[in-house]
Amino acid sequence: MNKEYESRLSKLNKLNALGVTTFAYEYREFSPIQTILYSASDAQQGAVYQTAGRITALRLHGKAAFIDIKDQNAKIQVYIKKDKISEEQYQVFELLDIADIIGVKGGLFRTKTGEITILAEKLKLLTKSLLPLPEKWHGLQDVNIRYRSRYLDLIANPEVKNTFIGRSHIIKSIREYLDKQNFIEVETPMMHPIPGGATARPFITHHNTLDMDLYLRVAPELYLKRLLVGGLERVYEINRNFRNEGISIQHNPEFTMLEAYQSYADYTDMMNLTEGIISYVASCLGIEKITYENQKIDFATPWQRKPYLNLFEEYCKLKWSDRKEVIAKAKSLELPTDNRQYEHIANDLFEKLVEPNLTGPIFITDYPLSLCPLAKRHRKDPDLAERFELFIARMEIANAFSELNNPLEQKARFEEQLKNKADGMISLDDDYINALLHGMPPAGGLGIGIDRLIMILTNQPSIRDVILFPTLRNQ
């Protein structure tokens, strides 16, 4: 690489000596390559176009050459001939390398093989690349390079670029659907004086001027519900959350969530909203059925709805209330049991034995109340909560409640979490309790994991494949 860098640096110096601007300020009035290719069939021989892109191939033929240039969406061939461009521009051409970015203008023609080509009349260097593309960049597969140098991954692998363009379209479709349902998009703080809204270990930072510790948000939930108190009846936020926990193919410490809250609704309304959002996004992508990780998934609605305890009994072959047997089974599966509350041991068993069977889409409903500190008690069974989780392809995609709006009960549950030293609980959020004391309407709340949903809809095996810059260990 050092020799290559020195060679390119030498060419840069030669270009500078010629008075060439090697890092242009702008380049305007050009057509995207895809537009040129689409219009080429109707264009007359010699129709003149101007475009720009990165050089991806350079083939010399004496005093002429074929260059491939590529922009965001397409590639086109350019023919450089010494007698067709000025002497100064030909000198620039002789100092070009693969990966340089150029602008060209010229008439279209087809080669003997039928390839649409621009015969360059003008050539302009826009950016001199001082490092080459990686070895075998056309099929860059090394995941370490791909994730750490996403810019190279995007150059080398068109399908990766398509994934992230698809991600943008998916998020846009979610916004479109919610806007049509009269939700308004809001923004809430990313630094919290007290972590809340989820049981998770937070990242801690410090504000120097105020001399106070702050916590990167683990969830925006408590702020969004304050807005319900304030009279905003349908709100949502597509937000970045931060959890100081493990990394896996389904987990990244920084991730994207949709959270939506609707006054005068409950968790059944949230199931309908969830179906509506994901079905709308799938229809925008032209998806009805997919195969993801060898699992056949049909997005046709309505989706299955099954109670948590029924599934626990079906796959664990035990009742939730069989405490001794549940703990014994957890130990036999080498799940942690020491210094853990019973409900968390039992839920570990659920995750181990039930969730691997949930191809879905399926709503798991009516969780044990002890697992749901922010959800309302079930109106028919006080030991349960009005909560659901949506599973697709064995992954939790969404979580929703009939929201707890009784300030006295909420305070008691927070105190219980503090007593049990739940992750992230450092003190009571008195301001949130105070908001509830002023009266929050009955409401349903919903969270959807955007990254996991995109994994499924774009057929990617790891969350790192749908996050442009995933969190990685230092090299």
C-alpha positions as CSV (number, residue, x, y, z in Angstrom):
1,M,0.0,0.0,0.0
2,N,2.9,2.4,0.7
3,K,4.2,2.1,-2.8
4,E,0.7,2.6,-4.2
5,Y,0.2,5.6,-2.0
6,E,3.6,7.1,-3.1
7,S,2.7,6.5,-6.7
8,R,-0.6,8.3,-6.4
9,L,0.9,11.1,-4.4
10,S,3.5,11.6,-7.1
11,K,0.7,11.9,-9.7
12,L,-1.2,14.3,-7.4
13,N,1.9,16.5,-7.3
14,K,2.3,16.4,-11.1
15,L,-1.4,17.4,-11.5
16,N,-0.9,20.2,-9.1
17,A,2.2,21.3,-11.1
18,L,0.0,21.4,-14.2
19,G,-2.4,23.8,-12.4
20,V,-5.1,21.1,-12.2
21,T,-7.7,21.4,-9.4
22,T,-7.3,17.9,-7.9
23,F,-10.2,18.2,-5.4
24,A,-12.9,20.1,-7.1
25,Y,-15.4,22.4,-5.4
26,E,-18.4,21.3,-7.3
27,Y,-19.7,19.8,-10.6
28,R,-23.1,20.7,-11.8
29,E,-25.6,20.2,-14.6
30,F,-24.8,16.5,-15.2
31,S,-27.2,13.6,-15.6
32,P,-27.2,10.4,-13.4
33,I,-25.8,7.5,-15.3
34,Q,-29.0,5.5,-15.0
35,T,-30.9,8.4,-16.7
36,I,-28.4,8.3,-19.6
37,L,-28.8,4.5,-19.9
38,Y,-32.6,4.7,-19.9
39,S,-32.7,7.4,-22.5
40,A,-30.0,5.9,-24.7
41,S,-32.4,3.6,-26.6
42,D,-34.3,6.7,-27.8
43,A,-31.3,9.0,-28.3
44,Q,-29.8,9.5,-31.6
45,Q,-26.2,8.4,-32.2
46,G,-24.0,11.2,-30.9
47,A,-26.5,12.7,-28.5
48,V,-24.4,14.6,-25.9
49,Y,-24.5,13.9,-22.2
50,Q,-22.6,15.0,-19.2
51,T,-22.1,12.8,-16.1
52,A,-19.8,11.9,-13.2
53,G,-18.6,8.9,-11.2
54,R,-15.8,6.9,-9.7
55,I,-13.4,5.1,-12.0
56,T,-13.8,1.3,-11.5
57,A,-11.9,0.0,-14.5
58,L,-9.3,1.4,-16.9
59,R,-8.3,-0.4,-20.1
60,L,-5.5,1.2,-22.2
61,H,-5.3,0.8,-25.9
62,G,-2.3,2.9,-27.2
63,K,-3.5,6.5,-27.4
64,A,-7.0,5.6,-26.4
65,A,-8.7,3.9,-23.4
66,F,-11.9,2.6,-22.1
67,I,-12.9,3.7,-18.6
68,D,-15.8,2.4,-16.5
69,I,-17.3,5.0,-14.2
70,K,-19.9,4.3,-11.5
71,D,-22.3,6.5,-9.6
72,Q,-24.8,5.6,-6.9
73,N,-27.1,3.5,-9.1
74,A,-25.3,2.5,-12.4
75,K,-22.1,2.1,-14.4
76,I,-21.3,3.4,-17.9
77,Q,-18.3,3.0,-20.2
78,V,-16.3,6.1,-21.4
79,Y,-14.0,6.1,-24.4
80,I,-11.0,8.4,-24.2
81,K,-9.3,9.2,-27.5
82,K,-6.3,11.5,-27.6
83,D,-7.5,13.5,-30.7
84,K,-11.0,14.0,-29.2
85,I,-10.0,15.9,-26.0
86,S,-7.6,18.8,-25.4
87,E,-3.9,18.2,-24.8
88,E,-4.3,19.4,-21.2
89,Q,-7.2,17.0,-20.5
90,Y,-5.2,14.1,-22.0
91,Q,-2.4,14.9,-19.6
92,V,-4.9,14.6,-16.8
93,F,-6.1,11.3,-18.2
94,E,-2.6,9.9,-18.2
95,L,-2.4,10.6,-14.4
96,L,-5.7,9.0,-13.5
97,D,-6.0,5.8,-11.4
98,I,-8.8,3.5,-10.5
99,A,-10.9,5.0,-7.7
100,D,-10.5,8.6,-9.0
101,I,-13.7,10.5,-9.4
102,I,-14.2,12.3,-12.8
103,G,-16.7,14.2,-14.8
104,V,-17.1,13.6,-18.5
105,K,-19.1,15.1,-21.4
106,G,-19.5,13.6,-24.8
107,G,-21.7,11.9,-27.4
108,L,-23.2,8.5,-27.0
109,F,-22.4,5.5,-29.3
110,R,-22.5,1.8,-29.1
111,T,-19.5,-0.4,-29.4
112,K,-19.3,-3.5,-31.6
113,T,-20.6,-5.5,-28.7
114,G,-23.5,-3.1,-28.3
115,E,-22.4,-1.5,-25.1
116,I,-23.6,2.1,-24.6
117,T,-20.5,4.3,-24.4
118,I,-19.7,8.0,-24.0
119,L,-17.0,9.3,-26.4
120,A,-15.4,11.9,-24.2
121,E,-15.1,15.5,-25.5
122,K,-14.4,16.9,-22.1
123,L,-12.8,15.3,-19.0
124,K,-12.5,16.8,-15.6
125,L,-10.8,15.4,-12.5
126,L,-13.1,15.9,-9.5
127,T,-11.2,14.0,-6.8
128,K,-7.8,12.3,-6.8
129,S,-7.9,9.1,-4.8
130,L,-4.7,8.5,-2.8
131,L,-5.5,5.0,-1.8
132,P,-6.6,2.1,-4.0
133,L,-9.7,0.0,-3.6
134,P,-9.1,-3.2,-1.6
135,E,-7.8,-6.3,-3.3
136,K,-10.7,-8.1,-5.2
137,W,-12.9,-5.2,-4.3
138,H,-15.5,-6.4,-6.9
139,G,-16.4,-9.1,-4.5
140,L,-15.3,-7.8,-1.1
141,Q,-16.4,-10.4,1.4
142,D,-14.2,-9.9,4.5
143,V,-16.8,-8.9,7.1
144,N,-14.2,-7.1,9.2
145,I,-13.3,-4.8,6.3
146,R,-16.9,-4.5,5.3
147,Y,-18.2,-3.3,8.7
148,R,-15.2,-1.2,9.7
149,S,-14.8,0.5,6.3
150,R,-18.5,0.7,5.2
151,Y,-17.5,3.2,2.5
152,L,-15.5,0.4,0.7
153,D,-18.3,-2.0,1.2
154,L,-20.7,0.4,-0.5
155,I,-18.3,0.8,-3.4
156,A,-17.6,-2.9,-3.8
157,N,-21.0,-4.5,-3.2
158,P,-24.0,-3.0,-5.0
159,E,-26.4,-5.2,-3.0
160,V,-25.2,-3.5,0.2
161,K,-26.0,-0.1,-1.2
162,N,-29.4,-1.4,-2.2
163,T,-30.0,-2.7,1.4
164,F,-29.5,0.8,2.8
165,I,-31.5,2.5,0.1
166,G,-34.2,-0.1,1.0
167,R,-33.8,0.9,4.7
168,S,-34.5,4.5,3.8
169,H,-37.6,3.5,1.9
170,I,-38.9,1.3,4.8
171,I,-38.6,4.1,7.3
172,K,-40.2,6.6,4.9
173,S,-43.1,4.1,4.5
174,I,-43.6,3.8,8.3
175,R,-43.8,7.6,8.5
176,E,-46.3,7.7,5.7
177,Y,-48.6,5.2,7.4
178,L,-48.5,6.8,10.8
179,D,-49.0,10.3,9.3
180,K,-52.1,8.9,7.5
181,Q,-53.4,7.7,10.8
182,N,-53.1,11.2,12.2
183,F,-50.0,10.6,14.4
184,I,-47.6,13.4,14.8
185,E,-43.8,12.9,14.8
186,V,-42.0,14.4,17.8
187,E,-38.5,14.5,19.2
188,T,-37.6,13.8,22.9
189,P,-34.3,14.1,24.8
190,M,-31.5,11.6,24.1
191,M,-29.8,12.5,27.4
192,H,-31.9,11.7,30.5
193,P,-31.3,12.7,34.1
194,I,-32.8,9.4,35.2
195,P,-32.8,6.3,32.9
196,G,-36.2,4.9,32.3
197,G,-38.8,3.4,29.9
198,A,-37.1,0.0,29.8
199,T,-35.2,-2.3,32.0
200,A,-31.7,-2.0,30.6
201,R,-28.2,-0.9,31.6
202,P,-27.5,2.7,30.4
203,F,-24.5,4.5,29.1
204,I,-23.4,7.3,31.4
205,T,-22.1,10.7,30.4
206,H,-21.4,14.0,32.2
207,H,-22.5,17.5,31.6
208,N,-19.6,19.8,32.6
209,T,-21.5,23.1,32.9
210,L,-24.3,21.6,35.0
211,D,-21.9,19.2,36.8
212,M,-24.3,16.4,36.5
213,D,-24.3,12.9,35.2
214,L,-26.7,12.1,32.4
215,Y,-27.7,8.8,30.8
216,L,-28.1,8.1,27.1
217,R,-31.7,7.0,26.6
218,V,-32.6,3.4,26.8
219,A,-36.1,4.3,25.6
220,P,-38.1,7.5,25.0
221,E,-41.3,6.0,26.5
222,L,-41.7,8.1,29.6
223,Y,-41.2,11.4,27.7
224,L,-43.7,10.4,25.0
225,K,-46.3,9.5,27.7
226,R,-45.7,12.9,29.2
227,L,-47.0,14.3,25.9
228,L,-50.2,12.3,26.2
229,V,-50.7,14.0,29.6
230,G,-50.2,17.3,27.7
231,G,-52.9,16.6,25.3
232,L,-51.0,15.3,22.2
233,E,-53.2,12.2,21.6
234,R,-51.2,10.4,18.9
235,V,-47.5,10.7,18.9
236,Y,-44.5,8.8,17.5
237,E,-40.8,9.0,17.4
238,I,-38.3,7.1,15.3
239,N,-35.4,7.2,17.7
240,R,-31.9,6.1,18.5
241,N,-31.7,4.1,21.8
242,F,-28.5,3.1,23.7
243,R,-28.1,0.1,25.9
244,N,-24.8,-0.9,27.5
245,E,-25.3,-4.6,27.0
246,G,-24.2,-7.4,24.7
247,I,-23.6,-7.5,21.0
248,S,-25.0,-10.3,18.8
249,I,-26.5,-10.8,15.3
250,Q,-29.7,-9.3,16.8
251,H,-28.2,-6.7,19.2
252,N,-26.2,-3.5,18.7
253,P,-25.6,-1.1,21.6
254,E,-27.0,1.7,19.5
255,F,-30.2,0.9,17.6
256,T,-33.3,2.4,16.0
257,M,-36.8,2.0,17.5
258,L,-40.2,3.3,16.5
259,E,-42.3,4.2,19.5
260,A,-45.9,5.2,19.1
261,Y,-48.6,6.1,21.7
262,Q,-52.3,6.6,21.2
263,S,-54.7,8.0,23.7
264,Y,-58.0,6.2,24.4
265,A,-56.6,3.0,22.9
266,D,-55.4,-0.3,24.4
267,Y,-53.1,-3.2,23.5
268,T,-55.6,-4.7,21.0
269,D,-55.6,-1.4,19.1
270,M,-51.8,-1.6,19.1
271,M,-51.9,-5.1,17.6
272,N,-54.0,-3.7,14.8
273,L,-51.7,-0.7,14.4
274,T,-48.7,-3.0,14.3
275,E,-50.3,-5.2,11.6
276,G,-51.2,-2.1,9.7
277,I,-47.7,-0.6,9.8
278,I,-45.8,-3.7,8.8
279,S,-48.4,-4.8,6.2
280,Y,-48.2,-1.3,4.6
281,V,-44.4,-1.4,4.5
282,A,-44.4,-4.9,3.0
283,S,-46.9,-3.8,0.3
284,C,-44.8,-0.8,-0.6
285,L,-41.9,-3.2,-1.1
286,G,-44.1,-5.6,-3.1
287,I,-43.7,-8.3,-0.5
288,E,-46.4,-10.8,0.4
289,K,-44.4,-13.9,1.3
290,I,-40.7,-14.3,1.9
291,T,-38.2,-17.0,3.0
292,Y,-35.9,-15.7,5.7
293,E,-33.2,-17.9,7.1
294,N,-35.1,-21.0,5.8
295,Q,-38.3,-19.8,7.4
296,K,-41.4,-19.2,5.3
297,I,-43.1,-16.0,6.4
298,D,-46.6,-14.9,5.1
299,F,-47.5,-11.3,5.9
300,A,-51.2,-11.8,5.1
301,T,-53.3,-10.6,8.0
302,P,-54.8,-11.3,10.5
303,W,-51.8,-12.7,12.3
304,Q,-51.8,-15.4,15.0
305,R,-52.5,-14.3,18.6
306,K,-51.6,-16.7,21.5
307,P,-51.3,-16.1,25.2
308,Y,-47.9,-16.3,26.8
309,L,-48.9,-18.9,29.4
310,N,-50.4,-21.2,26.9
311,L,-47.2,-21.2,24.8
312,F,-45.1,-21.7,28.0
313,E,-47.1,-24.8,28.9
314,E,-47.1,-26.1,25.3
315,Y,-43.3,-26.0,24.8
316,C,-41.9,-26.1,28.3
317,K,-44.3,-28.9,29.3
318,L,-44.8,-27.1,32.6
319,K,-47.2,-24.6,34.2
320,W,-45.8,-21.2,35.1
321,S,-47.1,-21.8,38.6
322,D,-44.9,-25.0,39.0
323,R,-42.1,-23.1,40.7
324,K,-39.9,-26.0,41.8
325,E,-40.3,-27.8,38.5
326,V,-39.5,-24.6,36.5
327,I,-36.4,-23.9,38.4
328,A,-35.3,-27.5,38.2
329,K,-35.8,-27.5,34.4
330,A,-33.9,-24.2,34.1
331,K,-30.9,-25.7,36.0
332,S,-31.0,-28.8,33.8
333,L,-30.6,-26.5,30.8
334,E,-27.8,-24.7,32.5
335,L,-29.7,-21.4,32.7
336,P,-28.7,-19.1,35.5
337,T,-30.8,-19.4,38.7
338,D,-28.7,-18.1,41.6
339,N,-29.8,-14.6,42.9
340,R,-32.5,-14.3,40.2
341,Q,-36.1,-13.6,40.7
342,Y,-38.4,-16.5,39.8
343,E,-40.2,-14.7,37.0
344,H,-36.9,-14.0,35.2
345,I,-35.8,-17.6,35.5
346,A,-39.2,-18.7,34.1
347,N,-38.9,-16.1,31.3
348,D,-35.4,-17.4,30.5
349,L,-37.0,-20.8,30.0
350,F,-39.6,-19.3,27.7
351,E,-36.8,-17.7,25.6
352,K,-34.9,-20.9,25.5
353,L,-37.8,-23.3,24.6
354,V,-40.6,-21.3,23.1
355,E,-39.1,-18.4,21.1
356,P,-37.1,-20.7,18.7
357,N,-40.5,-22.0,17.5
358,L,-42.0,-18.7,16.7
359,T,-41.7,-18.3,12.9
360,G,-44.8,-16.0,12.9
361,P,-45.9,-13.4,12.4
362,I,-47.4,-14.1,15.8
363,F,-48.5,-11.9,18.7
364,I,-47.6,-13.4,22.2
365,T,-50.3,-11.9,24.5
366,D,-51.0,-11.5,28.2
367,Y,-47.7,-11.7,29.9
368,P,-47.3,-12.3,33.7
369,L,-47.6,-9.0,35.4
370,S,-44.3,-9.3,37.2
371,L,-42.5,-9.0,33.8
372,C,-44.3,-5.8,32.9
373,P,-43.6,-2.8,35.1
374,L,-45.1,-0.3,32.7
375,A,-48.2,-2.2,31.6
376,K,-51.7,-2.3,32.9
377,R,-53.1,-5.2,34.8
378,H,-55.2,-7.5,32.7
379,R,-58.8,-6.5,33.1
380,K,-59.8,-10.2,33.5
381,D,-56.8,-11.6,35.4
382,P,-54.9,-9.5,37.9
383,D,-51.8,-11.7,37.7
384,L,-51.4,-10.9,34.0
385,A,-50.6,-7.7,32.1
386,E,-52.2,-6.4,28.9
387,R,-49.0,-6.7,26.9
388,F,-48.0,-8.3,23.7
389,E,-44.8,-9.0,21.8
390,L,-44.7,-9.7,18.1
391,F,-42.4,-12.4,16.8
392,I,-41.3,-12.8,13.2
393,A,-38.6,-15.3,12.2
394,R,-38.0,-16.2,15.8
395,M,-37.1,-12.6,16.7
396,E,-39.0,-10.1,18.9
397,I,-40.0,-7.3,16.5
398,A,-42.5,-5.4,18.6
399,N,-43.5,-4.8,22.2
400,A,-46.7,-3.1,23.3
401,F,-48.9,-2.4,26.3
402,S,-52.2,-1.1,27.5
403,E,-50.2,1.7,29.3
404,L,-50.3,2.0,33.1
405,N,-51.8,5.4,33.9
406,N,-52.5,4.9,37.6
407,P,-49.8,7.0,39.3
408,L,-50.1,5.2,42.7
409,E,-49.7,1.8,41.1
410,Q,-46.8,3.0,38.9
411,K,-45.0,4.4,41.9
412,A,-45.4,1.1,43.7
413,R,-44.0,-0.8,40.7
414,F,-41.0,1.5,40.4
415,E,-40.3,1.1,44.1
416,E,-40.4,-2.7,43.6
417,Q,-37.9,-2.4,40.7
418,L,-35.6,-0.3,42.9
419,K,-35.9,-2.9,45.7
420,N,-34.9,-5.7,43.3
421,K,-32.1,-3.6,41.7
422,A,-33.5,-3.8,38.2
423,D,-31.0,-2.8,35.5
424,G,-31.0,0.9,34.9
425,M,-33.1,1.8,38.0
426,I,-31.2,4.3,40.0
427,S,-34.0,6.3,41.6
428,L,-37.7,7.1,41.2
429,D,-38.6,9.3,38.3
430,D,-40.7,11.7,40.4
431,D,-41.4,14.0,37.5
432,Y,-43.0,11.2,35.5
433,I,-45.1,10.2,38.5
434,N,-46.0,13.9,38.9
435,A,-47.1,13.9,35.3
436,L,-49.4,10.9,35.9
437,L,-50.8,12.6,38.9
438,H,-52.2,15.3,36.6
439,G,-54.0,12.6,34.6
440,M,-52.9,10.6,31.6
441,P,-55.8,9.3,29.4
442,P,-56.1,5.5,28.8
443,A,-53.6,4.7,26.1
444,G,-51.8,2.0,24.1
445,G,-48.1,2.2,23.5
446,L,-46.0,0.4,20.9
447,G,-42.3,-0.1,20.2
448,I,-41.0,-1.7,16.9
449,G,-37.4,-2.7,16.4
450,I,-36.6,-1.0,13.1
451,D,-33.3,-2.7,12.6
452,R,-34.7,-6.2,13.1
453,L,-37.7,-5.5,10.9
454,I,-35.3,-4.3,8.1
455,M,-33.2,-7.5,8.5
456,I,-36.3,-9.5,7.7
457,L,-37.6,-7.3,4.9
458,T,-34.2,-7.1,3.2
459,N,-33.2,-10.7,3.9
460,Q,-30.0,-9.9,6.0
461,P,-28.7,-12.4,8.6
462,S,-27.2,-9.9,11.0
463,I,-28.1,-6.5,12.5
464,R,-24.7,-5.3,11.4
465,D,-25.8,-5.7,7.8
466,V,-28.5,-3.1,8.2
467,I,-26.7,-0.6,10.4
468,L,-24.3,1.5,8.4
469,F,-21.7,1.8,11.1
470,P,-22.2,-0.9,13.7
471,T,-20.4,-0.9,17.1
472,L,-17.2,-3.0,16.9
473,R,-14.4,-3.9,19.2
474,N,-11.2,-1.8,18.7
475,Q,-8.7,-3.3,16.3
